[in-house]
Amino acid sequence: MRSALRGLTIALPTLALIVSACGGGTVSPGPATAAPAGGPTAAATVPATPVEIRFGHGTAAEEQAWLMIAKPDVTPNQGKWYTLKVTQFRASDERLSAFEAGQLDAGTMPVATALFAADKGVPMKLMASIIRESVSPSSFKTTFLALDTSGIKSAKDLKDKTIGVVGFKTATESWSRAAAASAGLDPAKDIKLVVVGFPAMGEALRTKRIDVGAFPQPFYAIEKARGGVADAYTSRTGAPYDEDNLSLMFNPDFVAKHPGVVRAFLSDFVAATKYYLANEKTARQTLIDKKFVATAPDVYLNMLDYSRPADGKLSLDGLKKHHDELLKAGWIAKAVDLTKLVDQSFLP
């Protein structure tokens, strides 16, 4: 089936947090407990055979989901209610294509991608938040860097400047346009946008191919450690509200057929999130040891992380604001019914 987003590059698909070759395997951990209470009523009987969830994931900022694979002992329902058949995808457009083709039951998905897909009529349920671009100073938000000798210190200095974004109609473009507008500039006339992959963004900035570049983690930490760069603005400069970036999605047909399995999976996801938040460096070291991450340990273990909601809940207010911005900009053709797109009732 042809993807609704064929050819569209999505934000945050290609960070250098390289996941090892874990696709196609089935995770079968040890003893597990029954699915916990919470969420919609479902059959209380554990299935005679664990239900396989074909799960697609990416290469960036999905630590809780990766822990479910790398450290299954933090997921008590895995191996009893469900098993995971995992496949890694380079980018979210590829993941969406596989989902549309019926090759995946669930996976990680940028919220912006989900909105684009919903606009095209792709059936999907967003069921939990993985990372959030938060206004809180205690959490990382995607940051746009300039050379410290450039004189660019804020969005007010962007007039006639070239900005590197990971792709057109991505969150990095949306955030740059919003930042320019918040400084009184006309995003359509006063800034120039060029596409640069995240791994190449640092060199593009240092060789002055671009004046400003988008840097998620760990690239931000890497470039700051090299020195000679300064923060220009962040994803929140023109959007001063909490906004979920990556989410967990499921096929609605799978949810309808296996509600107890979905509830058990999401309970385990929340458990993995809480474990990660309580044992951040230990959890990150596990991902290094299991070859999920190829970033230098001194950078990865110590970098400031994104906000990760402990309860897994999406910010509905942030989703509505982001949706309205995309609608106003013409990036989606019609309003998306968010009550049909989002279903958090299966969370514990």
Secondary structure in CASP SS format (residue, H / E / C, confidence):
PFRMAT SS
TARGET T0000
AUTHOR 0000-0000-0000
METHOD secondary structure of the structure
MODEL  1
M C 1.00
R C 1.00
S C 1.00
A C 1.00
L C 1.00
R C 1.00
G C 1.00
L C 1.00
T C 1.00
I C 1.00
A C 1.00
L C 1.00
P C 1.00
T C 1.00
L C 1.00
A C 1.00
L C 1.00
I C 1.00
V C 1.00
S C 1.00
A C 1.00
C C 1.00
G C 1.00
G C 1.00
G E 1.00
T E 1.00
V E 1.00
S C 1.00
P C 1.00
G C 1.00
P C 1.00
A C 1.00
T C 1.00
A C 1.00
A C 1.00
P C 1.00
A C 1.00
G C 1.00
G C 1.00
P C 1.00
T C 1.00
A C 1.00
A C 1.00
A C 1.00
T C 1.00
V C 1.00
P C 1.00
A C 1.00
T C 1.00
P C 1.00
V E 1.00
E E 1.00
I E 1.00
R E 1.00
F E 1.00
G E 1.00
H E 1.00
G C 1.00
T C 1.00
A C 1.00
A C 1.00
E C 1.00
E H 1.00
Q H 1.00
A H 1.00
W H 1.00
L H 1.00
M H 1.00
I H 1.00
A H 1.00
K C 1.00
P H 1.00
D H 1.00
V H 1.00
T C 1.00
P C 1.00
N C 1.00
Q E 1.00
G C 1.00
K C 1.00
W C 1.00
Y E 1.00
T E 1.00
L E 1.00
K E 1.00
V E 1.00
T E 1.00
Q E 1.00
F C 1.00
R C 1.00
A C 1.00
S H 1.00
D H 1.00
E H 1.00
R H 1.00
L H 1.00
S H 1.00
A H 1.00
F H 1.00
E H 1.00
A C 1.00
G C 1.00
Q C 1.00
L C 1.00
D C 1.00
A E 1.00
G E 1.00
T E 1.00
M E 1.00
P E 1.00
V H 1.00
A H 1.00
T H 1.00
A H 1.00
L H 1.00
F H 1.00
A H 1.00
A H 1.00
D H 1.00
K C 1.00
G C 1.00
V C 1.00
P C 1.00
M C 1.00
K E 1.00
L E 1.00
M E 1.00
A E 1.00
S E 1.00
I E 1.00
I E 1.00
R E 1.00
E E 1.00
S C 1.00
V C 1.00
S C 1.00
P C 1.00
S C 1.00
S C 1.00
F E 1.00
K C 1.00
T C 1.00
T E 1.00
F E 1.00
L E 1.00
A E 1.00
L E 1.00
D C 1.00
T C 1.00
S C 1.00
G C 1.00
I C 1.00
K C 1.00
S C 1.00
A H 1.00
K H 1.00
D H 1.00
L C 1.00
K C 1.00
D C 1.00
K E 1.00
T E 1.00
I E 1.00
G E 1.00
V E 1.00
V C 1.00
G C 1.00
F C 1.00
K C 1.00
T C 1.00
A H 1.00
T H 1.00
E H 1.00
S H 1.00
W H 1.00
S H 1.00
R H 1.00
A H 1.00
A H 1.00
A H 1.00
A H 1.00
S H 1.00
A C 1.00
G C 1.00
L C 1.00
D C 1.00
P C 1.00
A C 1.00
K C 1.00
D C 1.00
I E 1.00
K E 1.00
L E 1.00
V E 1.00
V E 1.00
V C 1.00
G C 1.00
F H 1.00
P H 1.00
A H 1.00
M H 1.00
G H 1.00
E H 1.00
A H 1.00
L H 1.00
R H 1.00
T C 1.00
K C 1.00
R C 1.00
I C 1.00
D C 1.00
V E 1.00
G E 1.00
A E 1.00
F E 1.00
P C 1.00
Q C 1.00
P C 1.00
F H 1.00
Y H 1.00
A H 1.00
I H 1.00
E H 1.00
K H 1.00
A H 1.00
R H 1.00
G C 1.00
G C 1.00
V E 1.00
A E 1.00
D E 1.00
A E 1.00
Y E 1.00
T E 1.00
S C 1.00
R C 1.00
T C 1.00
G C 1.00
A C 1.00
P C 1.00
Y C 1.00
D C 1.00
E E 1.00
D E 1.00
N E 1.00
L E 1.00
S E 1.00
L E 1.00
M E 1.00
F E 1.00
N C 1.00
P H 1.00
D H 1.00
F H 1.00
V H 1.00
A H 1.00
K H 1.00
H C 1.00
P H 1.00
G H 1.00
V H 1.00
V H 1.00
R H 1.00
A H 1.00
F H 1.00
L H 1.00
S H 1.00
D H 1.00
F H 1.00
V H 1.00
A H 1.00
A H 1.00
T H 1.00
K H 1.00
Y H 1.00
Y H 1.00
L H 1.00
A H 1.00
N C 1.00
E H 1.00
K H 1.00
T H 1.00
A H 1.00
R H 1.00
Q H 1.00
T H 1.00
L H 1.00
I H 1.00
D H 1.00
K C 1.00
K C 1.00
F C 1.00
V C 1.00
A C 1.00
T C 1.00
A C 1.00
P H 1.00
D H 1.00
V H 1.00
Y H 1.00
L C 1.00
N C 1.00
M C 1.00
L C 1.00
D C 1.00
Y E 1.00
S E 1.00
R C 1.00
P C 1.00
A C 1.00
D C 1.00
G C 1.00
K C 1.00
L C 1.00
S C 1.00
L H 1.00
D H 1.00
G H 1.00
L H 1.00
K H 1.00
K H 1.00
H H 1.00
H H 1.00
D H 1.00
E H 1.00
L H 1.00
L H 1.00
K H 1.00
A H 1.00
G C 1.00
W C 1.00
I C 1.00
A C 1.00
K C 1.00
A C 1.00
V C 1.00
D C 1.00
L H 1.00
T H 1.00
K H 1.00
L H 1.00
V E 1.00
D C 1.00
Q C 1.00
S C 1.00
F C 1.00
L C 1.00
P C 1.00
END
